[in-house]
């Protein structure tokens, strides 16, 4: 009897319903592909240059210093030195008083911050507006919370003069956006600067979103992980600073993107206690706690930046300067071979139009795989250059309209960008010969 029961297979379904239809993940496939074939990986969004010395030194001090309690639990909702300095920093940026214990919470990267937002604020049947293209976890996270994603695309308006398109040329249609709000709308997800486009929403665009949020009594989940990475003198405006928005906005930030340490997984949320109290409930019943030692080092990084705020030697001023040069370098490389880049106003990312390269990648009749997916797979295997298809950042309803674009990451060392340029130039010679 015992041996029989040990062999018995379970026949009942084991998968929770909330996971249905969200088990596929673009990163799993494309990261594996890049690891297998690529000589140059401009796909995933992480820097391959070192973190700043002041931050790694802070980590070393925390590790080897005399405070052995940094190896133990700290406060579950955020290491006190970190939430205190974040509150001071954001008081300056928002022009309002913040309580570090109730207006700031530390999370395992911005990713967990997003998860807490959707789990804490979205109910069965609630609608959540997502602006396309969007960072791909928004849709499955909304669905796992029982919500219904409602999509509204940014629409490209190419300049008439033959100039390269900018991410600013991708805009919301005000009437279309307004039509998505209803009594079922619980929240809108805003990502500015936007991954993958690099769009930095203007004050006018944010004003339009804010007006609709106030009119319909809707929350705003504002993903601002690239807040310091803006170029060409553009300004990152925080929607929480607009009239009527503080009370209904959760701002999400990331030490990974801020200090070029994506593997540390330290993120945070800033917002009113009436919203954050619910996020704390999810946090304490899921992750509970983030690595103390990484929080300590990030706190020291912010203390340095608070002292240097607005000064040329601030990392928050130096990093975007360096990245703008890398961006311009990659724009030139892509443009010279006929891949038309869309000039990003912010982030690590640049989207390029691959229409002129279509003849290189044979069409597959009756394939339900979007063209940009096939193109990227072909490019990785045949040219050794990895990127990400843009249609991966769209809903099923709209993805087929955007299969002529791919996304590159330019937060890379000069040697990496030069190797990418060499591949592109060789490719161009092969095309013309």
C-alpha positions as CSV (number, residue, x, y, z in Angstrom):
1,X,0.0,0.0,0.0
2,X,2.8,2.4,0.9
3,X,4.8,1.9,-2.3
4,X,1.6,2.4,-4.3
5,X,0.9,5.8,-2.6
6,X,4.5,6.9,-3.2
7,X,4.1,6.4,-6.9
8,X,0.7,8.0,-7.2
9,X,0.8,11.1,-9.4
10,X,-1.3,14.2,-8.6
11,X,-4.2,14.6,-11.0
12,X,-5.6,17.8,-9.7
13,X,-4.4,21.1,-11.4
14,X,-1.6,22.6,-9.4
15,X,-1.2,26.0,-11.1
16,X,-3.0,28.9,-9.4
17,X,-5.5,30.6,-11.8
18,X,-3.8,33.9,-11.4
19,X,-0.7,32.6,-13.3
20,X,-2.7,31.6,-16.4
21,X,-1.4,33.2,-19.6
22,X,1.5,35.0,-17.9
23,X,4.0,32.3,-17.8
24,X,6.0,33.4,-20.8
25,X,8.8,35.9,-20.2
26,X,10.8,37.6,-23.0
27,X,13.9,38.0,-20.8
28,X,14.2,34.3,-20.2
29,X,14.4,33.5,-23.9
30,X,16.4,36.5,-25.1
31,X,18.9,36.5,-22.2
32,X,19.6,32.8,-22.9
33,X,20.0,33.5,-26.6
34,X,22.4,36.4,-26.0
35,X,24.4,34.3,-23.5
36,X,24.7,31.5,-26.2
37,X,25.5,33.5,-29.3
38,X,26.3,37.2,-28.8
39,X,29.7,38.7,-29.0
40,X,28.2,42.1,-28.1
41,X,25.1,42.2,-25.8
42,X,23.2,45.5,-26.1
43,X,20.0,43.7,-25.1
44,X,19.4,43.8,-21.3
45,X,19.5,47.1,-19.4
46,X,22.5,46.9,-17.1
47,X,25.8,48.8,-17.3
48,X,28.9,46.8,-18.0
49,X,31.1,49.7,-16.5
50,X,32.1,49.8,-12.8
51,X,29.9,51.3,-10.1
52,X,31.3,54.6,-8.7
53,X,34.2,54.2,-6.2
54,X,32.5,56.1,-3.4
55,X,29.7,53.5,-3.4
56,X,31.8,50.4,-3.5
57,X,34.0,51.9,-0.8
58,X,30.9,52.5,1.3
59,X,30.0,48.8,0.8
60,X,33.5,47.7,1.8
61,X,33.4,49.9,4.9
62,X,30.0,48.5,5.9
63,X,31.3,44.9,5.4
64,X,34.6,45.3,7.2
65,X,33.8,48.0,9.7
66,X,33.2,47.6,13.4
67,X,29.4,47.5,13.2
68,X,28.6,43.8,13.2
69,X,24.9,44.5,13.4
70,X,25.0,45.4,9.7
71,X,25.0,41.7,9.1
72,X,21.7,41.3,10.9
73,X,18.1,42.3,10.2
74,X,17.4,46.0,10.1
75,X,13.9,47.7,10.2
76,X,11.7,45.7,7.8
77,X,10.3,48.8,5.9
78,X,13.8,50.3,5.4
79,X,17.1,50.7,7.1
80,X,16.7,53.9,9.2
81,X,19.8,55.7,7.7
82,X,18.5,55.0,4.2
83,X,14.8,56.1,4.7
84,X,16.0,59.2,6.5
85,X,18.3,60.4,3.7
86,X,15.8,59.5,1.1
87,X,13.2,61.6,2.9
88,X,15.7,64.5,3.0
89,X,16.5,64.1,-0.6
90,X,12.9,63.9,-1.8
91,X,11.8,66.8,0.4
92,X,14.2,68.9,-1.7
93,X,12.9,67.6,-5.0
94,X,9.2,67.8,-4.1
95,X,9.3,70.9,-1.9
96,X,7.3,69.2,0.9
97,X,8.0,67.7,4.3
98,X,8.3,63.9,4.4
99,X,8.3,61.5,7.4
100,X,11.0,58.9,6.7
101,X,9.0,56.2,8.7
102,X,5.7,56.7,6.9
103,X,6.4,58.3,3.5
104,X,9.3,56.1,2.4
105,X,9.6,52.3,2.1
106,X,12.6,50.3,0.9
107,X,12.0,47.4,-1.5
108,X,14.0,44.6,-3.2
109,X,14.6,46.8,-6.3
110,X,12.0,48.8,-8.1
111,X,10.5,45.5,-9.3
112,X,9.3,44.5,-5.8
113,X,8.0,48.1,-5.4
114,X,5.8,47.6,-8.5
115,X,4.6,44.3,-7.2
116,X,3.6,45.8,-3.8
117,X,1.7,48.6,-5.6
118,X,-0.4,46.3,-7.7
119,X,-1.0,43.8,-4.9
120,X,-1.9,46.5,-2.4
121,X,-4.0,48.9,-4.5
122,X,-5.6,46.8,-7.3
123,X,-8.7,44.7,-6.7
124,X,-10.5,42.1,-8.8
125,X,-12.2,43.9,-11.7
126,X,-10.3,47.1,-11.3
127,X,-8.9,48.6,-14.5
128,X,-5.3,49.9,-14.7
129,X,-4.3,52.1,-17.6
130,X,-0.9,51.3,-19.1
131,X,0.8,53.6,-21.6
132,X,2.5,51.7,-24.5
133,X,5.3,50.8,-25.0
134,X,5.6,49.7,-21.4
135,X,8.1,47.8,-19.2
136,X,6.9,44.3,-19.7
137,X,6.1,43.3,-16.0
138,X,3.3,45.8,-15.7
139,X,0.8,43.7,-17.5
140,X,1.3,40.3,-15.7
141,X,1.5,42.1,-12.3
142,X,-1.8,43.8,-12.9
143,X,-3.4,40.5,-14.0
144,X,-1.9,38.6,-10.9
145,X,-3.6,41.2,-8.7
146,X,-7.0,40.4,-10.4
147,X,-7.0,43.7,-12.4
148,X,-7.7,44.4,-16.1
149,X,-5.0,46.2,-18.0
150,X,-6.3,48.9,-20.4
151,X,-3.7,50.0,-23.0
152,X,-3.2,53.4,-24.6
153,X,-0.3,53.8,-27.1
154,X,2.1,56.7,-27.6
155,X,1.8,57.4,-31.3
156,X,4.8,58.4,-33.4
157,X,4.6,61.6,-35.4
158,X,7.8,61.5,-37.7
159,X,9.3,65.0,-38.4
160,X,8.7,66.2,-42.0
161,X,12.2,67.4,-42.6
162,X,13.9,64.0,-42.8
163,X,15.6,64.5,-39.5
164,X,15.9,61.6,-37.1
165,X,12.9,61.0,-34.9
166,X,13.1,61.9,-31.2
167,X,11.3,60.1,-28.4
168,X,9.5,63.4,-27.9
169,X,7.8,62.7,-31.3
170,X,5.9,59.8,-29.7
171,X,2.8,61.3,-28.0
172,X,-0.4,60.5,-26.4
173,X,-3.6,61.4,-28.2
174,X,-5.5,63.4,-25.4
175,X,-8.9,62.3,-26.6
176,X,-7.8,58.6,-26.8
177,X,-6.3,58.8,-23.3
178,X,-9.4,60.5,-21.8
179,X,-11.6,57.7,-23.4
180,X,-9.7,55.0,-21.4
181,X,-10.8,56.5,-18.0
182,X,-14.1,55.2,-16.5
183,X,-15.6,54.5,-13.1
184,X,-13.7,51.1,-13.1
185,X,-10.3,52.8,-13.5
186,X,-8.3,52.4,-10.3
187,X,-4.9,53.5,-11.4
188,X,-2.7,54.6,-14.3
189,X,1.0,53.5,-14.6
190,X,3.3,56.2,-15.7
191,X,6.9,55.5,-16.6
192,X,8.9,58.7,-17.2
193,X,11.7,58.6,-18.5
194,X,10.1,55.7,-20.4
195,X,11.7,52.3,-21.0
196,X,12.0,51.3,-23.9
197,X,11.6,54.6,-25.8
198,X,13.6,57.0,-23.6
199,X,10.7,59.5,-23.7
200,X,10.7,62.1,-20.9
201,X,7.1,63.3,-20.5
202,X,6.8,67.1,-20.7
203,X,5.0,69.2,-18.1
204,X,2.1,69.6,-20.5
205,X,1.7,65.8,-21.0
206,X,2.0,65.2,-17.2
207,X,-0.6,68.0,-16.6
208,X,-3.0,66.2,-18.9
209,X,-2.6,62.9,-17.0
210,X,-2.8,64.6,-13.7
211,X,-6.1,66.4,-14.7
212,X,-7.7,63.1,-15.7
213,X,-6.5,61.4,-12.4
214,X,-8.0,64.1,-10.3
215,X,-11.2,64.3,-12.4
216,X,-11.8,60.5,-12.2
217,X,-10.3,60.0,-8.7
218,X,-7.6,57.6,-10.0
219,X,-4.2,56.6,-8.5
220,X,-0.9,57.1,-10.3
221,X,1.8,54.5,-10.0
222,X,4.8,56.5,-11.2
223,X,7.9,54.4,-12.2
224,X,10.8,56.9,-12.1
225,X,13.8,54.6,-12.0
226,X,15.6,56.6,-14.7
227,X,14.9,60.0,-13.0
228,X,18.6,61.1,-13.1
229,X,19.2,59.9,-16.7
230,X,17.9,62.7,-18.8
231,X,19.8,64.4,-21.7
232,X,20.1,67.5,-23.8
233,X,19.2,69.7,-20.8
234,X,15.7,68.1,-20.4
235,X,14.1,68.2,-17.0
236,X,12.6,65.2,-15.2
237,X,9.3,66.4,-13.7
238,X,7.8,64.4,-10.9
239,X,4.0,64.1,-11.4
240,X,3.6,64.0,-7.6
241,X,4.7,67.6,-7.5
242,X,1.7,68.7,-9.7
243,X,-1.5,70.1,-8.1
244,X,-3.7,67.4,-6.6
245,X,-1.3,64.6,-7.3
246,X,0.7,64.0,-4.1
247,X,-2.2,62.4,-2.3
248,X,-2.8,59.9,-5.1
249,X,0.7,59.1,-6.4
250,X,3.3,56.4,-5.4
251,X,6.8,57.3,-6.8
252,X,9.1,54.4,-7.4
253,X,12.9,54.7,-7.5
254,X,16.0,52.4,-7.9
255,X,19.5,52.5,-6.6
256,X,20.4,50.1,-9.4
257,X,19.7,52.7,-12.0
258,X,20.7,55.7,-9.9
259,X,24.1,54.4,-8.9
260,X,24.8,51.8,-11.7
261,X,24.4,48.8,-9.3
262,X,21.5,46.8,-10.8
263,X,22.6,43.7,-8.9
264,X,22.2,45.2,-5.5
265,X,18.4,45.2,-5.8
266,X,17.7,48.2,-3.6
267,X,14.6,50.2,-4.6
268,X,12.1,52.4,-2.8
269,X,8.6,54.0,-2.8
270,X,7.8,57.5,-1.8
271,X,4.3,58.6,-1.2
272,X,1.5,59.5,1.2
273,X,1.1,57.3,4.3
274,X,-2.5,56.5,3.3
275,X,-1.2,54.6,0.3
276,X,2.1,53.3,1.7
277,X,0.4,51.7,4.7
278,X,-1.1,49.2,2.3
279,X,2.2,48.6,0.5
280,X,3.8,47.9,3.9
281,X,1.2,45.1,4.5
282,X,2.2,43.4,1.2
283,X,5.9,43.9,1.9
284,X,5.8,42.5,5.4
285,X,3.9,39.4,4.2
286,X,6.1,38.7,1.2
287,X,9.7,39.8,1.2
288,X,9.7,41.4,4.6
289,X,13.3,42.7,4.5
290,X,16.0,43.8,2.1
291,X,19.8,43.3,2.5
292,X,21.0,45.5,5.4
293,X,24.5,46.0,4.1
294,X,23.4,47.1,0.6
295,X,20.9,49.6,2.2
296,X,23.7,51.0,4.4
297,X,26.0,51.6,1.4
298,X,23.2,53.2,-0.7
299,X,22.4,55.5,2.3
300,X,26.0,56.7,2.3
301,X,25.8,57.2,-1.5
302,X,22.8,59.4,-1.0
303,X,24.4,61.3,1.9
304,X,27.3,62.2,-0.5
305,X,24.9,63.2,-3.2
306,X,22.9,65.4,-0.8
307,X,26.1,67.3,0.0
308,X,27.0,67.7,-3.6
309,X,23.5,68.4,-4.9
310,X,23.5,70.5,-8.0
311,X,27.4,70.6,-8.1
312,X,29.3,69.5,-11.1
313,X,31.1,66.7,-9.2
314,X,27.7,65.1,-8.2
315,X,27.4,61.6,-9.7
316,X,23.8,62.5,-10.7
317,X,25.3,65.2,-13.0
318,X,28.3,63.3,-14.2
319,X,26.6,60.0,-15.1
320,X,24.0,61.5,-17.6
321,X,26.8,63.5,-19.2
322,X,28.8,60.3,-19.8
323,X,25.7,58.4,-20.9
324,X,24.7,61.2,-23.3
325,X,28.1,60.8,-25.1
326,X,27.6,57.0,-25.3
327,X,24.0,57.6,-26.6
328,X,25.3,59.9,-29.3
329,X,28.0,57.5,-30.3
330,X,25.5,54.6,-30.8
331,X,23.1,57.0,-32.7
332,X,25.9,57.8,-35.1
333,X,26.9,54.1,-35.5
334,X,23.3,53.0,-36.2
335,X,22.5,55.9,-38.5
336,X,25.6,55.4,-40.6
337,X,24.5,51.8,-41.5
338,X,20.9,52.8,-42.1
339,X,19.2,51.6,-38.9
340,X,17.2,54.7,-38.1
341,X,17.6,55.5,-34.3
342,X,14.9,57.4,-32.4
343,X,16.9,59.8,-30.2
344,X,16.0,59.1,-26.6
345,X,15.6,62.1,-24.1
346,X,16.4,59.8,-21.2
347,X,17.1,56.2,-19.9
348,X,19.8,53.7,-21.0
349,X,17.8,52.8,-24.1
350,X,17.5,53.6,-27.8
351,X,14.9,52.3,-30.2
352,X,15.9,51.9,-33.9
353,X,13.9,51.4,-37.0
354,X,15.1,48.3,-38.9
355,X,12.9,48.7,-42.0
356,X,16.0,49.0,-44.3
357,X,17.4,45.7,-43.1
358,X,14.3,43.7,-43.8
359,X,15.8,42.1,-46.9
360,X,18.5,40.4,-44.8
361,X,16.0,38.4,-42.7
362,X,13.9,36.0,-44.8
363,X,10.2,36.1,-44.2
364,X,8.6,33.0,-42.7
365,X,5.1,32.4,-44.3
366,X,2.3,31.7,-41.8
367,X,4.6,32.5,-38.8
368,X,2.8,33.9,-35.8
369,X,6.1,35.2,-34.4
370,X,6.4,39.0,-34.8
371,X,9.0,40.1,-37.4
372,X,11.2,42.0,-34.8
373,X,11.5,38.8,-32.7
374,X,12.7,36.9,-35.8
375,X,15.0,39.7,-36.7
376,X,16.7,39.9,-33.3
377,X,17.1,36.1,-33.1
378,X,18.7,36.1,-36.6
379,X,20.9,39.1,-35.7
380,X,22.2,37.4,-32.5
381,X,22.9,34.1,-34.3
382,X,24.4,35.5,-37.5
383,X,26.0,38.8,-36.5
384,X,26.7,38.2,-32.8
385,X,24.8,41.4,-31.8
386,X,22.0,41.2,-29.2
387,X,19.1,43.6,-28.8
388,X,15.4,43.3,-27.7
389,X,12.4,43.4,-30.1
390,X,10.2,46.5,-29.4
391,X,6.9,44.6,-29.8
392,X,7.7,42.8,-26.6
393,X,6.8,46.1,-24.9
394,X,3.3,46.1,-26.4
395,X,0.0,44.4,-25.6
396,X,-1.3,41.6,-28.0
397,X,-3.7,44.1,-29.5
398,X,-1.0,46.6,-30.6
399,X,2.2,44.6,-31.0
400,X,1.9,44.0,-34.7
401,X,1.9,47.7,-35.4
402,X,5.5,48.0,-34.0
403,X,7.5,45.1,-35.4
404,X,9.9,47.3,-37.4
405,X,11.8,48.5,-34.3
406,X,14.3,47.0,-31.9
407,X,15.7,48.3,-28.6
408,X,19.4,48.7,-27.8
409,X,21.0,49.5,-24.4
410,X,23.9,52.1,-24.5
411,X,24.9,52.0,-20.8
412,X,28.0,50.1,-21.8
413,X,31.8,50.6,-21.8
414,X,33.3,52.3,-24.9
415,X,34.9,49.0,-25.9
416,X,31.5,47.3,-26.0
417,X,30.0,50.1,-28.1
418,X,33.0,50.1,-30.4
419,X,32.6,46.3,-30.9
420,X,28.9,46.9,-31.8
421,X,29.9,49.5,-34.3
422,X,32.4,47.2,-35.9
423,X,29.7,44.5,-36.3
424,X,27.3,47.1,-37.9
425,X,30.0,48.4,-40.3
426,X,31.0,45.0,-41.5
427,X,27.3,44.2,-42.0
428,X,26.8,47.3,-44.1
429,X,29.8,46.4,-46.3
430,X,28.4,42.9,-46.8
431,X,25.0,44.5,-47.9
432,X,26.6,46.9,-50.4
433,X,29.2,44.5,-51.9
